Amino acid sequence: MTSSPSPLAAFGATSPAAREASVRRKIPGSLARYERAQQTLAGGVSTALRRSARPSPLYFDSGAGAVITDVDGNQYLDYTLAWGPLILGHAPEAVNQAVARQLAKGHTFGAQHDLEFEVAELLCRAIPCADLVAFANSGTEIVQVALRLARAATGRTKYLKFEGHYHGWDDSVLVSYRPTRPQIEAAGGQPIPVGVGQRPNHETVAVEWNDREAVTRAFAQQASEIAAVVCEPLLCNSGCVAADPGFLEFLRDITQAHGALLIFDEVITGFRLALGGAQQYYGVTPDLATFAKAAGGGLPLSVLAGKREFMSHIATGQVVHAGTLNGNPLALAAAKATIEELARDDAAAYRQLWSLGETLRLGLQEILQSAGLPVVTAGGGPVFHLSFMDQPARTYRDTLRANTALYSDFGLALLDEGVLVLPDGRWYISTAHTAAQVEQTLEAARRVIG
Ligand SMILES: Cc1ncc(COP(=O)(O)O)c(C=O)c1O
């Protein structure tokens, strides 16, 4: 992303340099461990994005509820929630007990067990598009199963995705995700690979989010080749940019009209906006939907949910869906406990997530605005995005106007005040966060502003 330079001492009396020095003094254990890890672990981290943590990747010892504790004993109010999965917070009792019970009975069988159909039944009840489900371990894998299914169902090979949307790290989808302006200009409308070593991509049509004309044009030109349209129904990976009113319905109609499938990638929105995901929240039902993150409540689990006519290709074995640890009992024990907690009392958890999340979002917005900073928040409640820019975004390209350096300084100052946030501006809240903790967070933001 492009960004304007951060004004020195943007937040109150303490400069970013002083904040960085203050944090570094508090984290000697993390700094030493990161040095050590880099000797044997490529890059010192287990997934590339974690390297961007400022001033350095932290090492954690434990988490409980909304609080995470690093190896130096510093405690933080956690709004990263492991990049989304911890919808019930850290180490929730119900999940701990379910996993412990299963641990004692065996880790994995490579064979059938009751939790498979028990969780499948819960999912089919909760998710509007789910006549049948299938399990895997990560979001990346399950998106591949969805695309394979779409190709099998249509006999076509291409799919349409939107700029800024993330669908995992496979070559087929890791294109046109957060390209820079020069990259966009140089690409001439072709999909833009994110890293080197990726296979040339001839199967993707990438267009701008909320651009009806571009989608209509793509179908006019190559309807006979497009197997599916895939999108994050709320663009959480790039600014929580919502679909324009009617845009998801438009995608539903145009895919149906051309015999292509509509796939919602609900890896973030699933179990977060509502128990039935964004499709329940927005009232638009896709043909297939992918879930991960919150589905496993912190254990590795992904889910493909879909209509019987398409999922039947997996049921007959015509479409291969495989994996040694698919449907493993530990992850499914965690999923069952998580879904039961979320569903309890007519899904009361969501009323809390929305109300507390909105208090936090609107509170931060007001504090920053009253300090004269141009702030935009998008999304809402359970997952929202905060950026420093003057106008809300409708497309990924709009998000390039955000002052990401200033946000990075804000995140660093919050860390110094005991609040942990993701580097990209996304905030997650869990059912474990309390009103008092949200108020503490707003107090921290006030101190940061000075
Ligand atoms: C919308 C979306 N799809 C797919 C993925 C890939 O999931 P995983 O990291 O579990 O492979 C992610 C990960 O952040 C995601 O946000």
The ligand as a MOL file (V3000), in Angstrom:
LIG
                    3D

  0  0  0     0  0            999 V3000
M  V30 BEGIN CTAB
M  V30 COUNTS 16 16 0 0 0
M  V30 BEGIN ATOM
M  V30 1 C -11.1910 -14.5130 3.2660 0
M  V30 2 C -10.0720 -15.4930 3.4220 0
M  V30 3 N -10.0370 -16.5930 2.6400 0
M  V30 4 C -9.0750 -17.5210 2.7670 0
M  V30 5 C -8.0740 -17.3840 3.7000 0
M  V30 6 C -7.0160 -18.4230 3.8380 0
M  V30 7 O -7.2020 -19.1160 5.0340 0
M  V30 8 P -5.9800 -19.8850 5.7490 0
M  V30 9 O -5.0590 -18.8350 6.2510 0
M  V30 10 O -6.6490 -20.6700 6.8250 0
M  V30 11 O -5.3630 -20.7450 4.6980 0
M  V30 12 C -8.0620 -16.2610 4.5420 0
M  V30 13 C -7.0030 -16.0720 5.5510 0
M  V30 14 O -6.8680 -15.0630 6.1790 0
M  V30 15 C -9.0840 -15.2930 4.4010 0
M  V30 16 O -9.1100 -14.1820 5.1590 0
M  V30 END ATOM
M  V30 BEGIN BOND
M  V30 1 1 1 2
M  V30 2 1 2 3
M  V30 3 2 2 15
M  V30 4 2 3 4
M  V30 5 1 4 5
M  V30 6 1 5 6
M  V30 7 2 5 12
M  V30 8 1 6 7
M  V30 9 1 7 8
M  V30 10 2 8 9
M  V30 11 1 8 10
M  V30 12 1 8 11
M  V30 13 1 12 13
M  V30 14 1 12 15
M  V30 15 2 13 14
M  V30 16 1 15 16
M  V30 END BOND
M  V30 END CTAB
M  END
